[in-house]
Amino acid sequence: MFEGEGADNISSGFCQHSPAQRKWKKLYEKLESSKKAYYSACRQEKSALVNLTNSQADSSVSLDGAQKLRDRLEKCREDVQKCKSAYEKNIAEITQYRAPYIEDMTFEFEKCQAMEMKRSRFFVEMVCATQQVLVDLARNNKFAQLHGSLEETLRTCDENALTSDLQAWSSINGKDARTEWPAFEEYTEQIRTIASKSGQNSSNAVVLTKQIIKTDDVPGPASVPATAYSDNGKNSDSDTNTFDSRKNAIHKDKAQHGQQNADRHWENRDSPPLSTTTPDSAKYGDFEELHTKSMATVLYDYSPLENDEIPLQKGETIEVLSDADSLGWCTGRKNGEVC
């Protein structure tokens, strides 16, 4: 009821951009600014006084340095007096404007009270009309007590009751409420406790750990023995760089064939290991037929470290029969020998 227009009228009278609030807001912001400046000047003066006192007890401070500290203290005291004068001036200005501000805000508040009285009367009239429409229900024994209580309550909501309610509201939130006006507040030094972070209790610290759950159903990540890297590290620097480039080139193929190699490993984990004398047809029995995927040129000399490897010479061409595995190795053929 009157929610749209009434709420807008009330808020427009009390908002900071209303004529009654605009000048007060300007004076109050100016007062707060001068108050902060005065407090800051007091802190600067206190700091300069402490520095001068410490320098007098320190024999290593030169006369020139001590004189600079005294000059700084005098300047800080002058700033304190200037800021204090500005602060007191703003206090006087806002105090002088207090009476017009009270008058303007009282007028706005009285308008709100009149609107609230109108709204309350309308509400009581509508409820009374509704109660009269439903009076037949009051004849029912179940609703007799309810409507009797409601009728008694509405009968007491007369002009005096509404006026008393508005007066109680005014005594708490209106013109009759307790006021606290800006007044001069002398600077008081605040003592702050400085504590190091090392003294904090770390008993409640939370430690985050990463857990990797391994089961027999899912193969874990392949482990690479350190000796394999140490043996390969005996080659020249160029060999190492070439090997790194080969690993980067097959990085994309690893994601596609990693799961396939893992499944093949778990399918064959119960079969006996192949000996070094096992023929190629037995080693690669999973393949129906090995086809040449591409031709590759050897980039550096390589001496085999295992029995299933073949020696390579820089510049010769070999056949690549499979994609690289998770470690970068692949199956190849040279002179009819497959390794």
C-alpha positions as CSV (number, residue, x, y, z in Angstrom):
1,M,0.0,0.0,0.0
2,F,1.6,3.2,-1.2
3,E,4.8,1.1,-1.6
4,G,5.9,2.7,-4.9
5,E,5.2,6.5,-4.6
6,G,5.3,6.6,-0.8
7,A,8.7,4.9,-0.5
8,D,10.2,7.2,-3.2
9,N,8.9,10.3,-1.4
10,I,10.4,9.1,1.9
11,S,13.8,8.2,0.5
12,S,14.1,11.4,-1.5
13,G,13.7,13.5,1.6
14,F,16.4,11.6,3.5
15,C,18.9,10.7,0.8
16,Q,22.3,12.5,0.8
17,H,21.4,14.3,-2.4
18,S,18.3,16.0,-1.0
19,P,18.4,19.8,-0.3
20,A,18.2,19.1,3.4
21,Q,21.1,16.8,3.4
22,R,23.4,18.3,0.7
23,K,25.0,21.1,2.7
24,W,25.3,19.0,5.8
25,K,27.0,16.3,3.9
26,K,29.5,18.8,2.5
27,L,30.3,20.3,5.9
28,Y,30.6,16.8,7.5
29,E,33.0,15.5,4.9
30,K,35.1,18.7,5.3
31,L,35.1,18.1,9.0
32,E,36.2,14.5,8.7
33,S,39.0,15.5,6.4
34,S,40.3,18.1,8.7
35,K,40.0,15.7,11.6
36,K,42.2,13.1,9.8
37,A,44.7,15.7,8.9
38,Y,44.9,16.9,12.6
39,Y,45.4,13.3,13.9
40,S,48.1,12.6,11.2
41,A,50.0,15.8,12.2
42,C,49.8,14.7,15.9
43,R,51.3,11.4,15.0
44,Q,54.1,13.1,13.0
45,E,54.9,15.4,15.9
46,K,55.0,12.4,18.3
47,S,57.4,10.6,16.0
48,A,59.6,13.6,15.6
49,L,59.8,14.0,19.4
50,V,60.8,10.4,19.9
51,N,63.5,10.6,17.2
52,L,64.9,13.8,18.8
53,T,64.9,12.2,22.3
54,N,66.7,9.1,21.0
55,S,69.3,11.2,19.2
56,Q,70.2,13.1,22.4
57,A,71.1,9.8,24.0
58,D,73.1,8.7,21.0
59,S,76.6,10.0,20.9
60,S,77.1,9.0,17.2
61,V,74.5,11.6,16.0
62,S,76.3,14.7,14.7
63,L,75.3,18.2,15.6
64,D,74.0,18.8,12.1
65,G,71.8,15.7,12.4
66,A,70.4,16.8,15.8
67,Q,69.7,20.2,14.4
68,K,67.7,18.7,11.5
69,L,65.7,16.7,14.0
70,R,64.9,19.8,16.0
71,D,63.8,21.7,12.9
72,R,61.6,18.8,11.9
73,L,60.0,18.8,15.3
74,E,59.3,22.5,15.1
75,K,57.8,22.1,11.7
76,C,55.6,19.2,12.9
77,R,54.4,21.4,15.8
78,E,53.4,24.2,13.4
79,D,51.5,21.7,11.2
80,V,49.7,20.5,14.3
81,Q,48.6,24.0,15.1
82,K,47.4,24.7,11.6
83,C,45.5,21.4,11.4
84,K,44.0,22.0,14.8
85,S,42.8,25.5,13.8
86,A,41.2,24.1,10.6
87,Y,39.6,21.3,12.6
88,E,38.1,23.8,15.1
89,K,37.0,26.0,12.3
90,N,35.1,23.2,10.6
91,I,33.6,22.2,14.0
92,A,32.3,25.8,14.4
93,E,30.8,25.9,10.9
94,I,28.9,22.6,11.3
95,T,27.7,23.6,14.7
96,Q,26.4,26.9,13.3
97,Y,24.5,25.0,10.6
98,R,23.0,22.6,13.2
99,A,19.8,24.6,13.8
100,P,18.8,24.9,10.0
101,Y,19.7,21.2,9.6
102,I,17.4,20.2,12.4
103,E,14.6,22.4,11.1
104,D,14.9,20.9,7.6
105,M,15.1,17.3,8.7
106,T,12.2,17.9,11.1
107,F,10.1,19.1,8.2
108,E,11.0,16.0,6.2
109,F,10.3,13.7,9.1
110,E,6.9,15.3,9.7
111,K,6.0,14.7,6.1
112,C,7.0,11.0,6.5
113,Q,4.9,10.8,9.7
114,A,1.9,12.3,7.9
115,M,2.3,9.7,5.1
116,E,2.6,6.9,7.6
117,M,-0.6,8.1,9.4
118,K,-2.4,8.1,6.1
119,R,-1.2,4.6,5.3
120,S,-2.1,3.3,8.7
121,R,-5.6,4.7,8.5
122,F,-6.1,3.1,5.1
123,F,-4.8,-0.2,6.4
124,V,-7.2,-0.1,9.4
125,E,-10.1,0.8,7.1
126,M,-9.4,-2.1,4.7
127,V,-9.1,-4.6,7.5
128,C,-12.3,-3.4,9.0
129,A,-14.1,-3.7,5.7
130,T,-12.7,-7.2,5.2
131,Q,-13.8,-8.1,8.7
132,Q,-17.3,-6.9,7.9
133,V,-17.4,-9.0,4.8
134,L,-16.4,-12.1,6.7
135,V,-18.7,-11.3,9.7
136,D,-20.9,-14.3,8.8
137,L,-17.9,-16.6,9.6
138,A,-17.8,-15.1,13.1
139,R,-21.2,-16.8,13.8
140,N,-19.4,-20.1,13.5
141,N,-18.4,-21.3,17.0
142,K,-14.9,-22.2,15.6
143,F,-14.3,-18.6,14.5
144,A,-16.2,-16.7,17.2
145,Q,-13.3,-16.3,19.5
146,L,-10.9,-15.4,16.7
147,H,-13.1,-12.7,15.2
148,G,-14.0,-11.4,18.6
149,S,-10.3,-10.9,19.4
150,L,-9.7,-9.3,16.0
151,E,-12.7,-6.9,16.4
152,E,-11.5,-5.9,19.9
153,T,-8.0,-5.2,18.6
154,L,-9.3,-3.1,15.7
155,R,-11.6,-1.2,18.0
156,T,-8.6,-0.1,20.0
157,C,-6.7,1.2,16.9
158,D,-8.2,4.6,17.1
159,E,-6.6,8.0,16.5
160,N,-5.0,8.1,19.9
161,A,-3.4,4.7,19.5
162,L,-2.0,5.5,16.1
163,T,-0.7,8.9,17.4
164,S,0.9,7.1,20.3
165,D,2.6,4.6,18.0
166,L,4.0,7.3,15.8
167,Q,5.2,9.2,18.9
168,A,7.0,6.1,20.1
169,W,8.7,5.7,16.8
170,S,9.7,9.4,16.8
171,S,11.3,9.0,20.2
172,I,13.5,6.2,18.9
173,N,14.2,7.1,15.3
174,G,12.8,10.6,14.8
175,K,13.2,14.2,15.9
176,D,12.8,13.2,19.6
177,A,15.5,10.6,19.5
178,R,18.8,11.0,21.3
179,T,21.3,12.9,19.3
180,E,25.1,12.9,19.2
181,W,26.6,15.9,17.4
182,P,30.2,16.3,16.2
183,A,32.4,17.9,18.8
184,F,36.2,18.5,19.1
185,E,38.0,15.3,20.1
186,E,41.6,15.7,21.3
187,Y,44.1,13.3,19.9
188,T,44.9,10.3,22.1
189,E,47.8,8.0,21.4
190,Q,46.9,4.5,20.7
191,I,49.2,1.7,21.9
192,R,49.5,-1.2,19.5
193,T,50.9,-4.6,20.3
194,I,53.5,-5.8,17.7
195,A,54.0,-9.5,17.7
196,S,56.2,-11.5,15.3
197,K,54.6,-14.1,13.1
198,S,57.0,-16.8,14.4
199,G,55.2,-16.7,17.8
200,Q,52.0,-17.8,16.3
201,N,50.7,-21.3,17.3
202,S,51.2,-23.7,14.5
203,S,49.4,-26.6,16.2
204,N,46.3,-26.0,14.1
205,A,48.2,-26.0,10.9
206,V,46.8,-28.0,8.0
207,V,49.2,-30.2,6.0
208,L,48.0,-31.1,2.5
209,T,49.2,-34.5,1.2
210,K,48.7,-36.1,-2.2
211,Q,47.6,-39.8,-2.1
212,I,47.8,-42.1,-5.2
213,I,45.6,-45.1,-4.9
214,K,46.9,-48.1,-6.8
215,T,44.9,-51.3,-7.3
216,D,45.4,-54.5,-9.1
217,D,42.8,-53.5,-11.7
218,V,44.5,-50.4,-12.9
219,P,48.2,-50.5,-13.9
220,G,50.4,-48.0,-12.2
221,P,52.8,-45.6,-13.9
222,A,55.8,-47.2,-15.5
223,S,58.9,-46.9,-13.4
224,V,62.2,-46.2,-15.1
225,P,65.4,-47.4,-13.4
226,A,68.0,-44.7,-12.8
227,T,70.8,-46.9,-14.4
228,A,69.1,-46.5,-17.8
229,Y,69.5,-42.7,-17.7
230,S,73.0,-42.9,-16.2
231,D,74.2,-45.3,-19.0
232,N,72.7,-43.1,-21.7
233,G,74.4,-40.1,-20.1
234,K,77.8,-41.4,-21.0
235,N,77.2,-40.4,-24.6
236,S,78.2,-37.0,-26.0
237,D,76.2,-33.8,-25.5
238,S,75.0,-33.9,-29.1
239,D,73.6,-37.4,-28.5
240,T,71.7,-36.1,-25.4
241,N,70.3,-33.2,-27.3
242,T,69.2,-35.4,-30.1
243,F,67.6,-37.8,-27.7
244,D,65.6,-35.0,-26.0
245,S,64.4,-33.8,-29.4
246,R,63.2,-37.3,-30.2
247,K,61.3,-37.4,-26.9
248,N,59.6,-34.1,-27.6
249,A,58.6,-35.3,-31.1
250,I,56.9,-38.4,-29.9
251,H,55.1,-36.7,-27.0
252,K,51.7,-36.7,-28.8
253,D,52.0,-40.4,-29.8
254,K,52.6,-41.4,-26.2
255,A,49.1,-40.4,-25.1
256,Q,47.5,-42.4,-27.9
257,H,49.5,-45.6,-27.5
258,G,50.1,-45.5,-23.7
259,Q,46.8,-47.2,-22.8
260,Q,47.3,-49.8,-25.6
261,N,50.8,-50.7,-24.3
262,A,49.4,-50.9,-20.7
263,D,46.6,-53.2,-21.8
264,R,49.1,-55.4,-23.7
265,H,51.3,-55.5,-20.6
266,W,48.5,-56.7,-18.3
267,E,47.3,-59.3,-20.9
268,N,50.8,-60.8,-21.1
269,R,51.9,-60.5,-17.4
270,D,51.2,-64.2,-16.7
271,S,53.2,-65.4,-19.8
272,P,56.9,-66.3,-19.3
273,P,59.5,-63.8,-20.3
274,L,61.1,-64.1,-23.7
275,S,64.7,-65.1,-23.8
276,T,67.4,-63.5,-25.9
277,T,67.3,-66.5,-28.2
278,T,63.6,-66.3,-28.9
279,P,63.0,-65.8,-32.6
280,D,61.4,-62.7,-34.0
281,S,58.2,-64.4,-34.9
282,A,57.7,-65.4,-31.2
283,K,58.7,-62.0,-29.9
284,Y,56.2,-60.2,-32.1
285,G,53.5,-62.7,-32.1
286,D,50.9,-60.1,-31.3
287,F,51.3,-58.5,-34.8
288,E,49.8,-60.3,-37.7
289,E,52.3,-58.8,-40.0
290,L,54.9,-56.0,-39.5
291,H,54.6,-53.3,-42.2
292,T,57.0,-50.5,-42.7
293,K,55.4,-47.3,-41.3
294,S,58.2,-45.0,-42.4
295,M,61.8,-44.7,-43.2
296,A,64.1,-43.0,-40.7
297,T,67.7,-41.6,-41.0
298,V,70.0,-42.3,-38.1
299,L,71.2,-39.0,-36.5
300,Y,74.0,-40.4,-34.4
301,D,76.1,-43.5,-33.8
302,Y,74.5,-45.9,-31.3
303,S,76.1,-49.0,-29.6
304,P,73.6,-51.6,-28.3
305,L,73.4,-52.0,-24.6
306,E,70.9,-54.9,-24.6
307,N,70.6,-58.0,-26.7
308,D,67.4,-56.9,-28.3
309,E,69.0,-53.7,-29.7
310,I,70.9,-53.2,-33.0
311,P,74.0,-51.1,-33.7
312,L,73.3,-47.9,-35.7
313,Q,75.7,-45.7,-37.8
314,K,75.0,-42.1,-38.4
315,G,73.5,-41.4,-41.8
316,E,72.2,-44.9,-42.6
317,T,68.5,-45.5,-43.3
318,I,66.3,-48.0,-41.3
319,E,62.7,-49.1,-41.5
320,V,60.3,-48.0,-38.6
321,L,57.8,-50.8,-38.0
322,S,55.9,-49.5,-34.9
323,D,55.1,-46.3,-33.0
324,A,57.2,-45.2,-30.1
325,D,56.3,-46.6,-26.7
326,S,56.1,-44.6,-23.4
327,L,59.9,-44.4,-23.2
328,G,60.4,-43.4,-26.8
329,W,61.6,-46.8,-28.2
330,C,60.1,-48.3,-31.3
331,T,60.5,-51.5,-33.4
332,G,62.7,-51.2,-36.5
333,R,64.4,-53.3,-39.2
334,K,67.9,-53.1,-40.5
335,N,69.3,-55.5,-43.1
336,G,66.4,-57.9,-42.4
337,E,67.0,-57.9,-38.7
338,V,64.1,-56.8,-36.5
339,C,64.7,-55.3,-33.1
